[in-house]
């Protein structure tokens, strides 16, 4: 999580952020609720419901939509929107 609203770029920065977050998890149950893909623009929208327990953020349920831009079979940009 980038808590201060700043942006992050690059695989290494994202991997480090994800790793730091995962180290604090004791529960993570993610369910894909819905998905839409526009192959022409290379855009995918995925709605998730995630039940979690984290040593820093506590326990709860997160509902979010991930908007992904794809190019050559890879995600090149991703934005998360909390619902």
PyMOL Python script that loads the backbone (N, CA, C, O; Angstrom):
from pymol import cmd

cmd.read_pdbstr("""\
ATOM      1  N   UNK A   1       0.826  -1.189   0.000  1.00  0.00           N
ATOM      2  CA  UNK A   1       0.000   0.000   0.000  1.00  0.00           C
ATOM      3  C   UNK A   1       0.866   1.247   0.000  1.00  0.00           C
ATOM      4  O   UNK A   1       1.826   1.351   0.763  1.00  0.00           O
ATOM      5  N   UNK A   2       0.528   2.157  -0.833  1.00  0.00           N
ATOM      6  CA  UNK A   2       1.178   3.460  -0.800  1.00  0.00           C
ATOM      7  C   UNK A   2       0.212   4.358  -0.036  1.00  0.00           C
ATOM      8  O   UNK A   2      -0.732   4.904  -0.606  1.00  0.00           O
ATOM      9  N   UNK A   3       0.462   4.499   1.248  1.00  0.00           N
ATOM     10  CA  UNK A   3      -0.493   5.161   2.132  1.00  0.00           C
ATOM     11  C   UNK A   3      -0.529   6.672   1.997  1.00  0.00           C
ATOM     12  O   UNK A   3      -1.537   7.292   2.337  1.00  0.00           O
ATOM     13  N   UNK A   4       0.538   7.277   1.513  1.00  0.00           N
ATOM     14  CA  UNK A   4       0.586   8.734   1.473  1.00  0.00           C
ATOM     15  C   UNK A   4       0.088   9.308   0.153  1.00  0.00           C
ATOM     16  O   UNK A   4       0.193  10.515  -0.069  1.00  0.00           O
ATOM     17  N   UNK A   5      -0.454   8.464  -0.733  1.00  0.00           N
ATOM     18  CA  UNK A   5      -0.982   8.935  -2.000  1.00  0.00           C
ATOM     19  C   UNK A   5       0.071   9.099  -3.079  1.00  0.00           C
ATOM     20  O   UNK A   5      -0.247   9.519  -4.191  1.00  0.00           O
ATOM     21  N   UNK A   6       1.330   8.772  -2.768  1.00  0.00           N
ATOM     22  CA  UNK A   6       2.382   8.915  -3.758  1.00  0.00           C
ATOM     23  C   UNK A   6       2.269   7.795  -4.799  1.00  0.00           C
ATOM     24  O   UNK A   6       1.606   6.783  -4.568  1.00  0.00           O
ATOM     25  N   UNK A   7       2.911   7.989  -5.920  1.00  0.00           N
ATOM     26  CA  UNK A   7       2.901   6.973  -6.955  1.00  0.00           C
ATOM     27  C   UNK A   7       4.151   6.116  -6.846  1.00  0.00           C
ATOM     28  O   UNK A   7       5.132   6.488  -6.202  1.00  0.00           O
ATOM     29  N   UNK A   8       4.090   4.970  -7.485  1.00  0.00           N
ATOM     30  CA  UNK A   8       5.193   4.040  -7.457  1.00  0.00           C
ATOM     31  C   UNK A   8       5.361   3.503  -8.867  1.00  0.00           C
ATOM     32  O   UNK A   8       4.369   3.270  -9.559  1.00  0.00           O
ATOM     33  N   UNK A   9       6.575   3.305  -9.300  1.00  0.00           N
ATOM     34  CA  UNK A   9       6.815   2.792 -10.648  1.00  0.00           C
ATOM     35  C   UNK A   9       7.886   1.720 -10.615  1.00  0.00           C
ATOM     36  O   UNK A   9       8.851   1.807  -9.856  1.00  0.00           O
ATOM     37  N   UNK A  10       7.700   0.705 -11.452  1.00  0.00           N
ATOM     38  CA  UNK A  10       8.709  -0.322 -11.624  1.00  0.00           C
ATOM     39  C   UNK A  10       8.407  -1.610 -10.890  1.00  0.00           C
ATOM     40  O   UNK A  10       7.779  -1.622  -9.832  1.00  0.00           O
ATOM     41  N   UNK A  11       8.879  -2.707 -11.493  1.00  0.00           N
ATOM     42  CA  UNK A  11       8.661  -4.026 -10.908  1.00  0.00           C
ATOM     43  C   UNK A  11       9.298  -4.162  -9.533  1.00  0.00           C
ATOM     44  O   UNK A  11       8.680  -4.694  -8.610  1.00  0.00           O
ATOM     45  N   UNK A  12      10.526  -3.686  -9.392  1.00  0.00           N
ATOM     46  CA  UNK A  12      11.238  -3.841  -8.122  1.00  0.00           C
ATOM     47  C   UNK A  12      10.521  -3.115  -7.003  1.00  0.00           C
ATOM     48  O   UNK A  12      10.346  -3.673  -5.920  1.00  0.00           O
ATOM     49  N   UNK A  13      10.101  -1.882  -7.242  1.00  0.00           N
ATOM     50  CA  UNK A  13       9.397  -1.112  -6.213  1.00  0.00           C
ATOM     51  C   UNK A  13       8.088  -1.790  -5.845  1.00  0.00           C
ATOM     52  O   UNK A  13       7.738  -1.855  -4.666  1.00  0.00           O
ATOM     53  N   UNK A  14       7.359  -2.296  -6.834  1.00  0.00           N
ATOM     54  CA  UNK A  14       6.088  -2.967  -6.553  1.00  0.00           C
ATOM     55  C   UNK A  14       6.325  -4.266  -5.794  1.00  0.00           C
ATOM     56  O   UNK A  14       5.602  -4.570  -4.844  1.00  0.00           O
ATOM     57  N   UNK A  15       7.325  -5.030  -6.202  1.00  0.00           N
ATOM     58  CA  UNK A  15       7.635  -6.290  -5.522  1.00  0.00           C
ATOM     59  C   UNK A  15       8.021  -6.038  -4.069  1.00  0.00           C
ATOM     60  O   UNK A  15       7.579  -6.772  -3.184  1.00  0.00           O
ATOM     61  N   UNK A  16       8.832  -5.020  -3.802  1.00  0.00           N
ATOM     62  CA  UNK A  16       9.235  -4.684  -2.433  1.00  0.00           C
ATOM     63  C   UNK A  16       8.030  -4.269  -1.593  1.00  0.00           C
ATOM     64  O   UNK A  16       7.911  -4.674  -0.437  1.00  0.00           O
ATOM     65  N   UNK A  17       7.140  -3.465  -2.166  1.00  0.00           N
ATOM     66  CA  UNK A  17       5.933  -3.019  -1.461  1.00  0.00           C
ATOM     67  C   UNK A  17       5.041  -4.205  -1.122  1.00  0.00           C
ATOM     68  O   UNK A  17       4.564  -4.335   0.005  1.00  0.00           O
ATOM     69  N   UNK A  18       4.821  -5.069  -2.109  1.00  0.00           N
ATOM     70  CA  UNK A  18       3.977  -6.250  -1.889  1.00  0.00           C
ATOM     71  C   UNK A  18       4.585  -7.189  -0.848  1.00  0.00           C
ATOM     72  O   UNK A  18       3.871  -7.732  -0.005  1.00  0.00           O
ATOM     73  N   UNK A  19       5.887  -7.378  -0.908  1.00  0.00           N
ATOM     74  CA  UNK A  19       6.561  -8.257   0.043  1.00  0.00           C
ATOM     75  C   UNK A  19       6.440  -7.733   1.472  1.00  0.00           C
ATOM     76  O   UNK A  19       6.161  -8.500   2.393  1.00  0.00           O
ATOM     77  N   UNK A  20       6.646  -6.439   1.657  1.00  0.00           N
ATOM     78  CA  UNK A  20       6.517  -5.835   2.990  1.00  0.00           C
ATOM     79  C   UNK A  20       5.100  -6.000   3.527  1.00  0.00           C
ATOM     80  O   UNK A  20       4.917  -6.278   4.712  1.00  0.00           O
ATOM     81  N   UNK A  21       4.101  -5.831   2.673  1.00  0.00           N
ATOM     82  CA  UNK A  21       2.715  -5.996   3.092  1.00  0.00           C
ATOM     83  C   UNK A  21       2.428  -7.456   3.453  1.00  0.00           C
ATOM     84  O   UNK A  21       1.829  -7.732   4.492  1.00  0.00           O
ATOM     85  N   UNK A  22       2.852  -8.384   2.603  1.00  0.00           N
ATOM     86  CA  UNK A  22       2.592  -9.806   2.830  1.00  0.00           C
ATOM     87  C   UNK A  22       3.215 -10.322   4.117  1.00  0.00           C
ATOM     88  O   UNK A  22       2.661 -11.219   4.752  1.00  0.00           O
ATOM     89  N   UNK A  23       4.350  -9.774   4.509  1.00  0.00           N
ATOM     90  CA  UNK A  23       5.005 -10.214   5.739  1.00  0.00           C
ATOM     91  C   UNK A  23       4.153  -9.977   6.973  1.00  0.00           C
ATOM     92  O   UNK A  23       4.335 -10.657   7.983  1.00  0.00           O
ATOM     93  N   UNK A  24       3.223  -9.023   6.915  1.00  0.00           N
ATOM     94  CA  UNK A  24       2.366  -8.732   8.052  1.00  0.00           C
ATOM     95  C   UNK A  24       1.038  -9.462   8.050  1.00  0.00           C
ATOM     96  O   UNK A  24       0.250  -9.302   8.982  1.00  0.00           O
ATOM     97  N   UNK A  25       0.769 -10.262   7.026  1.00  0.00           N
ATOM     98  CA  UNK A  25      -0.519 -10.946   6.914  1.00  0.00           C
ATOM     99  C   UNK A  25      -0.563 -12.250   7.700  1.00  0.00           C
ATOM    100  O   UNK A  25       0.393 -13.025   7.694  1.00  0.00           O
ATOM    101  N   UNK A  26      -1.685 -12.482   8.374  1.00  0.00           N
ATOM    102  CA  UNK A  26      -1.935 -13.782   8.977  1.00  0.00           C
ATOM    103  C   UNK A  26      -3.149 -14.445   8.324  1.00  0.00           C
ATOM    104  O   UNK A  26      -3.378 -15.639   8.519  1.00  0.00           O
ATOM    105  N   UNK A  27      -3.934 -13.676   7.545  1.00  0.00           N
ATOM    106  CA  UNK A  27      -5.080 -14.223   6.805  1.00  0.00           C
ATOM    107  C   UNK A  27      -5.277 -13.388   5.549  1.00  0.00           C
ATOM    108  O   UNK A  27      -5.160 -12.163   5.576  1.00  0.00           O
ATOM    109  N   UNK A  28      -5.578 -14.072   4.444  1.00  0.00           N
ATOM    110  CA  UNK A  28      -5.844 -13.406   3.165  1.00  0.00           C
ATOM    111  C   UNK A  28      -6.749 -14.316   2.351  1.00  0.00           C
ATOM    112  O   UNK A  28      -6.310 -15.361   1.871  1.00  0.00           O
ATOM    113  N   UNK A  29      -8.000 -13.930   2.192  1.00  0.00           N
ATOM    114  CA  UNK A  29      -8.958 -14.718   1.428  1.00  0.00           C
ATOM    115  C   UNK A  29      -9.552 -13.803   0.363  1.00  0.00           C
ATOM    116  O   UNK A  29     -10.458 -13.020   0.647  1.00  0.00           O
ATOM    117  N   UNK A  30      -9.045 -13.901  -0.852  1.00  0.00           N
ATOM    118  CA  UNK A  30      -9.469 -13.025  -1.949  1.00  0.00           C
ATOM    119  C   UNK A  30     -10.400 -13.776  -2.888  1.00  0.00           C
ATOM    120  O   UNK A  30     -10.127 -14.911  -3.280  1.00  0.00           O
ATOM    121  N   UNK A  31     -11.512 -13.119  -3.243  1.00  0.00           N
ATOM    122  CA  UNK A  31     -12.477 -13.709  -4.173  1.00  0.00           C
ATOM    123  C   UNK A  31     -12.733 -12.727  -5.304  1.00  0.00           C
ATOM    124  O   UNK A  31     -13.081 -11.569  -5.074  1.00  0.00           O
ATOM    125  N   UNK A  32     -12.556 -13.208  -6.532  1.00  0.00           N
ATOM    126  CA  UNK A  32     -12.876 -12.417  -7.709  1.00  0.00           C
ATOM    127  C   UNK A  32     -14.385 -12.442  -7.894  1.00  0.00           C
ATOM    128  O   UNK A  32     -14.971 -13.509  -8.079  1.00  0.00           O
ATOM    129  N   UNK A  33     -15.024 -11.266  -7.844  1.00  0.00           N
ATOM    130  CA  UNK A  33     -16.479 -11.164  -7.926  1.00  0.00           C
ATOM    131  C   UNK A  33     -16.930 -11.009  -9.375  1.00  0.00           C
ATOM    132  O   UNK A  33     -17.881 -11.659  -9.810  1.00  0.00           O
ATOM    133  N   UNK A  34     -16.241 -10.144 -10.119  1.00  0.00           N
ATOM    134  CA  UNK A  34     -16.588  -9.941 -11.522  1.00  0.00           C
ATOM    135  C   UNK A  34     -15.378  -9.431 -12.273  1.00  0.00           C
ATOM    136  O   UNK A  34     -14.425  -8.919 -11.685  1.00  0.00           O
ATOM    137  N   UNK A  35     -15.435  -9.581 -13.595  1.00  0.00           N
ATOM    138  CA  UNK A  35     -14.320  -9.170 -14.425  1.00  0.00           C
ATOM    139  C   UNK A  35     -14.852  -8.747 -15.794  1.00  0.00           C
ATOM    140  O   UNK A  35     -15.801  -9.335 -16.311  1.00  0.00           O
ATOM    141  N   UNK A  36     -14.236  -7.732 -16.364  1.00  0.00           N
ATOM    142  CA  UNK A  36     -14.573  -7.278 -17.714  1.00  0.00           C
ATOM    143  C   UNK A  36     -13.276  -6.969 -18.445  1.00  0.00           C
ATOM    144  O   UNK A  36     -12.330  -6.441 -17.861  1.00  0.00           O
ATOM    145  N   UNK A  37     -13.244  -7.306 -19.728  1.00  0.00           N
ATOM    146  CA  UNK A  37     -12.041  -7.103 -20.528  1.00  0.00           C
ATOM    147  C   UNK A  37     -12.419  -6.430 -21.840  1.00  0.00           C
ATOM    148  O   UNK A  37     -13.368  -6.837 -22.509  1.00  0.00           O
ATOM    149  N   UNK A  38     -11.667  -5.400 -22.197  1.00  0.00           N
ATOM    150  CA  UNK A  38     -11.782  -4.765 -23.503  1.00  0.00           C
ATOM    151  C   UNK A  38     -10.482  -5.077 -24.238  1.00  0.00           C
ATOM    152  O   UNK A  38      -9.468  -4.412 -24.024  1.00  0.00           O
ATOM    153  N   UNK A  39     -10.514  -6.081 -25.100  1.00  0.00           N
ATOM    154  CA  UNK A  39      -9.301  -6.515 -25.792  1.00  0.00           C
ATOM    155  C   UNK A  39      -8.765  -5.448 -26.738  1.00  0.00           C
ATOM    156  O   UNK A  39      -7.557  -5.377 -26.962  1.00  0.00           O
ATOM    157  N   UNK A  40      -9.638  -4.621 -27.293  1.00  0.00           N
ATOM    158  CA  UNK A  40      -9.193  -3.585 -28.219  1.00  0.00           C
ATOM    159  C   UNK A  40      -8.272  -2.583 -27.540  1.00  0.00           C
ATOM    160  O   UNK A  40      -7.245  -2.198 -28.099  1.00  0.00           O
ATOM    161  N   UNK A  41      -8.640  -2.160 -26.332  1.00  0.00           N
ATOM    162  CA  UNK A  41      -7.819  -1.173 -25.614  1.00  0.00           C
ATOM    163  C   UNK A  41      -6.807  -1.825 -24.670  1.00  0.00           C
ATOM    164  O   UNK A  41      -5.935  -1.144 -24.131  1.00  0.00           O
ATOM    165  N   UNK A  42      -6.921  -3.144 -24.467  1.00  0.00           N
ATOM    166  CA  UNK A  42      -6.021  -3.828 -23.549  1.00  0.00           C
ATOM    167  C   UNK A  42      -6.304  -3.494 -22.098  1.00  0.00           C
ATOM    168  O   UNK A  42      -5.386  -3.420 -21.281  1.00  0.00           O
ATOM    169  N   UNK A  43      -7.587  -3.290 -21.773  1.00  0.00           N
ATOM    170  CA  UNK A  43      -7.980  -2.913 -20.416  1.00  0.00           C
ATOM    171  C   UNK A  43      -8.786  -4.028 -19.769  1.00  0.00           C
ATOM    172  O   UNK A  43      -9.679  -4.604 -20.391  1.00  0.00           O
ATOM    173  N   UNK A  44      -8.460  -4.332 -18.501  1.00  0.00           N
ATOM    174  CA  UNK A  44      -9.215  -5.306 -17.716  1.00  0.00           C
ATOM    175  C   UNK A  44      -9.643  -4.655 -16.412  1.00  0.00           C
ATOM    176  O   UNK A  44      -8.873  -3.920 -15.793  1.00  0.00           O
ATOM    177  N   UNK A  45     -10.876  -4.926 -15.998  1.00  0.00           N
ATOM    178  CA  UNK A  45     -11.398  -4.449 -14.720  1.00  0.00           C
ATOM    179  C   UNK A  45     -11.788  -5.673 -13.901  1.00  0.00           C
ATOM    180  O   UNK A  45     -12.552  -6.521 -14.363  1.00  0.00           O
ATOM    181  N   UNK A  46     -11.261  -5.758 -12.687  1.00  0.00           N
ATOM    182  CA  UNK A  46     -11.513  -6.904 -11.817  1.00  0.00           C
ATOM    183  C   UNK A  46     -12.009  -6.423 -10.460  1.00  0.00           C
ATOM    184  O   UNK A  46     -11.348  -5.629  -9.791  1.00  0.00           O
ATOM    185  N   UNK A  47     -13.181  -6.911 -10.060  1.00  0.00           N
ATOM    186  CA  UNK A  47     -13.750  -6.561  -8.749  1.00  0.00           C
ATOM    187  C   UNK A  47     -13.409  -7.675  -7.762  1.00  0.00           C
ATOM    188  O   UNK A  47     -13.668  -8.852  -8.015  1.00  0.00           O
ATOM    189  N   UNK A  48     -12.823  -7.277  -6.633  1.00  0.00           N
ATOM    190  CA  UNK A  48     -12.370  -8.219  -5.611  1.00  0.00           C
ATOM    191  C   UNK A  48     -13.024  -7.932  -4.264  1.00  0.00           C
ATOM    192  O   UNK A  48     -13.292  -6.780  -3.923  1.00  0.00           O
ATOM    193  N   UNK A  49     -13.279  -9.004  -3.497  1.00  0.00           N
ATOM    194  CA  UNK A  49     -13.626  -8.911  -2.076  1.00  0.00           C
ATOM    195  C   UNK A  49     -12.552  -9.691  -1.336  1.00  0.00           C
ATOM    196  O   UNK A  49     -12.340 -10.875  -1.598  1.00  0.00           O
ATOM    197  N   UNK A  50     -11.877  -9.019  -0.410  1.00  0.00           N
ATOM    198  CA  UNK A  50     -10.733  -9.607   0.273  1.00  0.00           C
ATOM    199  C   UNK A  50     -10.936  -9.520   1.785  1.00  0.00           C
ATOM    200  O   UNK A  50     -11.052  -8.427   2.339  1.00  0.00           O
ATOM    201  N   UNK A  51     -10.978 -10.673   2.445  1.00  0.00           N
ATOM    202  CA  UNK A  51     -10.999 -10.732   3.906  1.00  0.00           C
ATOM    203  C   UNK A  51      -9.557 -10.947   4.357  1.00  0.00           C
ATOM    204  O   UNK A  51      -8.864 -11.824   3.842  1.00  0.00           O
ATOM    205  N   UNK A  52      -9.104 -10.135   5.329  1.00  0.00           N
ATOM    206  CA  UNK A  52      -7.700 -10.194   5.712  1.00  0.00           C
ATOM    207  C   UNK A  52      -7.519  -9.926   7.197  1.00  0.00           C
ATOM    208  O   UNK A  52      -8.403  -9.399   7.873  1.00  0.00           O
ATOM    209  N   UNK A  53      -6.341 -10.309   7.680  1.00  0.00           N
ATOM    210  CA  UNK A  53      -5.874  -9.931   9.016  1.00  0.00           C
ATOM    211  C   UNK A  53      -4.401  -9.564   8.851  1.00  0.00           C
ATOM    212  O   UNK A  53      -3.613 -10.335   8.305  1.00  0.00           O
ATOM    213  N   UNK A  54      -4.044  -8.362   9.336  1.00  0.00           N
ATOM    214  CA  UNK A  54      -2.695  -7.838   9.158  1.00  0.00           C
ATOM    215  C   UNK A  54      -2.225  -7.255  10.478  1.00  0.00           C
ATOM    216  O   UNK A  54      -3.004  -6.617  11.185  1.00  0.00           O
ATOM    217  N   UNK A  55      -0.945  -7.469  10.824  1.00  0.00           N
ATOM    218  CA  UNK A  55      -0.451  -6.999  12.116  1.00  0.00           C
ATOM    219  C   UNK A  55      -0.429  -5.483  12.232  1.00  0.00           C
ATOM    220  O   UNK A  55      -0.461  -4.965  13.348  1.00  0.00           O
ATOM    221  N   UNK A  56      -0.374  -4.762  11.141  1.00  0.00           N
ATOM    222  CA  UNK A  56      -0.358  -3.295  11.188  1.00  0.00           C
ATOM    223  C   UNK A  56      -1.725  -2.663  10.916  1.00  0.00           C
ATOM    224  O   UNK A  56      -2.084  -1.657  11.528  1.00  0.00           O
ATOM    225  N   UNK A  57      -2.484  -3.264   9.990  1.00  0.00           N
ATOM    226  CA  UNK A  57      -3.747  -2.680   9.555  1.00  0.00           C
ATOM    227  C   UNK A  57      -4.971  -3.309  10.203  1.00  0.00           C
ATOM    228  O   UNK A  57      -6.088  -2.837   9.990  1.00  0.00           O
ATOM    229  N   UNK A  58      -4.781  -4.372  10.995  1.00  0.00           N
ATOM    230  CA  UNK A  58      -5.898  -5.036  11.652  1.00  0.00           C
ATOM    231  C   UNK A  58      -6.613  -5.987  10.702  1.00  0.00           C
ATOM    232  O   UNK A  58      -6.096  -6.346   9.644  1.00  0.00           O
ATOM    233  N   UNK A  59      -7.817  -6.387  11.108  1.00  0.00           N
ATOM    234  CA  UNK A  59      -8.616  -7.320  10.314  1.00  0.00           C
ATOM    235  C   UNK A  59      -9.766  -6.567   9.672  1.00  0.00           C
ATOM    236  O   UNK A  59     -10.238  -5.556  10.193  1.00  0.00           O
ATOM    237  N   UNK A  60     -10.208  -7.075   8.533  1.00  0.00           N
ATOM    238  CA  UNK A  60     -11.325  -6.435   7.870  1.00  0.00           C
ATOM    239  C   UNK A  60     -11.617  -7.046   6.528  1.00  0.00           C
ATOM    240  O   UNK A  60     -11.056  -8.074   6.149  1.00  0.00           O
ATOM    241  N   UNK A  61     -12.504  -6.391   5.820  1.00  0.00           N
ATOM    242  CA  UNK A  61     -12.872  -6.787   4.472  1.00  0.00           C
ATOM    243  C   UNK A  61     -12.633  -5.609   3.547  1.00  0.00           C
ATOM    244  O   UNK A  61     -13.089  -4.498   3.818  1.00  0.00           O
ATOM    245  N   UNK A  62     -11.929  -5.844   2.474  1.00  0.00           N
ATOM    246  CA  UNK A  62     -11.631  -4.820   1.484  1.00  0.00           C
ATOM    247  C   UNK A  62     -12.365  -5.176   0.196  1.00  0.00           C
ATOM    248  O   UNK A  62     -12.263  -6.296  -0.304  1.00  0.00           O
ATOM    249  N   UNK A  63     -13.101  -4.210  -0.327  1.00  0.00           N
ATOM    250  CA  UNK A  63     -13.719  -4.359  -1.656  1.00  0.00           C
ATOM    251  C   UNK A  63     -12.989  -3.379  -2.563  1.00  0.00           C
ATOM    252  O   UNK A  63     -12.879  -2.193  -2.254  1.00  0.00           O
ATOM    253  N   UNK A  64     -12.494  -3.888  -3.683  1.00  0.00           N
ATOM    254  CA  UNK A  64     -11.754  -3.019  -4.583  1.00  0.00           C
ATOM    255  C   UNK A  64     -11.938  -3.449  -6.032  1.00  0.00           C
ATOM    256  O   UNK A  64     -12.298  -4.587  -6.332  1.00  0.00           O
ATOM    257  N   UNK A  65     -11.676  -2.493  -6.917  1.00  0.00           N
ATOM    258  CA  UNK A  65     -11.625  -2.764  -8.343  1.00  0.00           C
ATOM    259  C   UNK A  65     -10.198  -2.477  -8.806  1.00  0.00           C
ATOM    260  O   UNK A  65      -9.644  -1.417  -8.515  1.00  0.00           O
ATOM    261  N   UNK A  66      -9.620  -3.414  -9.515  1.00  0.00           N
ATOM    262  CA  UNK A  66      -8.296  -3.234 -10.109  1.00  0.00           C
ATOM    263  C   UNK A  66      -8.499  -2.963 -11.597  1.00  0.00           C
ATOM    264  O   UNK A  66      -9.117  -3.761 -12.303  1.00  0.00           O
ATOM    265  N   UNK A  67      -7.975  -1.832 -12.069  1.00  0.00           N
ATOM    266  CA  UNK A  67      -8.027  -1.496 -13.489  1.00  0.00           C
ATOM    267  C   UNK A  67      -6.622  -1.708 -14.047  1.00  0.00           C
ATOM    268  O   UNK A  67      -5.664  -1.063 -13.620  1.00  0.00           O
ATOM    269  N   UNK A  68      -6.521  -2.614 -14.999  1.00  0.00           N
ATOM    270  CA  UNK A  68      -5.218  -2.987 -15.538  1.00  0.00           C
ATOM    271  C   UNK A  68      -5.136  -2.631 -17.019  1.00  0.00           C
ATOM    272  O   UNK A  68      -6.090  -2.811 -17.775  1.00  0.00           O
ATOM    273  N   UNK A  69      -3.977  -2.125 -17.409  1.00  0.00           N
ATOM    274  CA  UNK A  69      -3.653  -1.928 -18.825  1.00  0.00           C
ATOM    275  C   UNK A  69      -2.649  -3.006 -19.192  1.00  0.00           C
ATOM    276  O   UNK A  69      -1.619  -3.157 -18.534  1.00  0.00           O
ATOM    277  N   UNK A  70      -2.948  -3.754 -20.242  1.00  0.00           N
ATOM    278  CA  UNK A  70      -2.115  -4.863 -20.682  1.00  0.00           C
ATOM    279  C   UNK A  70      -1.448  -4.546 -22.019  1.00  0.00           C
ATOM    280  O   UNK A  70      -2.034  -3.890 -22.880  1.00  0.00           O
ATOM    281  N   UNK A  71      -0.225  -5.019 -22.174  1.00  0.00           N
ATOM    282  CA  UNK A  71       0.481  -4.913 -23.442  1.00  0.00           C
ATOM    283  C   UNK A  71       1.407  -6.131 -23.573  1.00  0.00           C
ATOM    284  O   UNK A  71       2.176  -6.429 -22.659  1.00  0.00           O
ATOM    285  N   UNK A  72       1.333  -6.813 -24.682  1.00  0.00           N
ATOM    286  CA  UNK A  72       2.184  -7.986 -24.954  1.00  0.00           C
ATOM    287  C   UNK A  72       2.103  -9.034 -23.847  1.00  0.00           C
ATOM    288  O   UNK A  72       3.116  -9.617 -23.462  1.00  0.00           O
ATOM    289  N   UNK A  73       0.893  -9.269 -23.337  1.00  0.00           N
ATOM    290  CA  UNK A  73       0.679 -10.306 -22.334  1.00  0.00           C
ATOM    291  C   UNK A  73       1.120  -9.954 -20.931  1.00  0.00           C
ATOM    292  O   UNK A  73       1.213 -10.835 -20.077  1.00  0.00           O
ATOM    293  N   UNK A  74       1.396  -8.671 -20.670  1.00  0.00           N
ATOM    294  CA  UNK A  74       1.845  -8.239 -19.343  1.00  0.00           C
ATOM    295  C   UNK A  74       1.070  -7.007 -18.888  1.00  0.00           C
ATOM    296  O   UNK A  74       0.650  -6.185 -19.702  1.00  0.00           O
ATOM    297  N   UNK A  75       0.889  -6.895 -17.584  1.00  0.00           N
ATOM    298  CA  UNK A  75       0.285  -5.691 -17.021  1.00  0.00           C
ATOM    299  C   UNK A  75       1.344  -4.593 -17.044  1.00  0.00           C
ATOM    300  O   UNK A  75       2.428  -4.759 -16.483  1.00  0.00           O
ATOM    301  N   UNK A  76       1.028  -3.463 -17.699  1.00  0.00           N
ATOM    302  CA  UNK A  76       1.979  -2.363 -17.778  1.00  0.00           C
ATOM    303  C   UNK A  76       1.566  -1.201 -16.881  1.00  0.00           C
ATOM    304  O   UNK A  76       2.370  -0.310 -16.609  1.00  0.00           O
ATOM    305  N   UNK A  77       0.313  -1.207 -16.421  1.00  0.00           N
ATOM    306  CA  UNK A  77      -0.151  -0.172 -15.484  1.00  0.00           C
ATOM    307  C   UNK A  77      -1.343  -0.738 -14.734  1.00  0.00           C
ATOM    308  O   UNK A  77      -2.186  -1.423 -15.314  1.00  0.00           O
ATOM    309  N   UNK A  78      -1.409  -0.446 -13.435  1.00  0.00           N
ATOM    310  CA  UNK A  78      -2.508  -0.954 -12.621  1.00  0.00           C
ATOM    311  C   UNK A  78      -2.882   0.098 -11.589  1.00  0.00           C
ATOM    312  O   UNK A  78      -2.021   0.697 -10.944  1.00  0.00           O
ATOM    313  N   UNK A  79      -4.176   0.307 -11.449  1.00  0.00           N
ATOM    314  CA  UNK A  79      -4.697   1.235 -10.446  1.00  0.00           C
ATOM    315  C   UNK A  79      -5.783   0.515  -9.661  1.00  0.00           C
ATOM    316  O   UNK A  79      -6.604  -0.200 -10.236  1.00  0.00           O
ATOM    317  N   UNK A  80      -5.785   0.710  -8.332  1.00  0.00           N
ATOM    318  CA  UNK A  80      -6.778   0.101  -7.463  1.00  0.00           C
ATOM    319  C   UNK A  80      -7.735   1.164  -6.949  1.00  0.00           C
ATOM    320  O   UNK A  80      -7.319   2.252  -6.551  1.00  0.00           O
ATOM    321  N   UNK A  81      -9.022   0.838  -6.963  1.00  0.00           N
ATOM    322  CA  UNK A  81     -10.049   1.724  -6.448  1.00  0.00           C
ATOM    323  C   UNK A  81     -10.807   1.019  -5.339  1.00  0.00           C
ATOM    324  O   UNK A  81     -11.397  -0.041  -5.551  1.00  0.00           O
ATOM    325  N   UNK A  82     -10.787   1.609  -4.164  1.00  0.00           N
ATOM    326  CA  UNK A  82     -11.509   1.064  -3.025  1.00  0.00           C
ATOM    327  C   UNK A  82     -12.991   1.356  -3.199  1.00  0.00           C
ATOM    328  O   UNK A  82     -13.370   2.461  -3.587  1.00  0.00           O
ATOM    329  N   UNK A  83     -13.815   0.380  -2.916  1.00  0.00           N
ATOM    330  CA  UNK A  83     -15.260   0.540  -3.050  1.00  0.00           C
ATOM    331  C   UNK A  83     -15.889   0.847  -1.706  1.00  0.00           C
ATOM    332  O   UNK A  83     -17.105   1.016  -1.617  1.00  0.00           O
TER     333      UNK A  83
END
""", "prot")
cmd.dss("prot")
cmd.show_as("cartoon", "prot")
cmd.util.cbc("prot")
cmd.orient("prot")
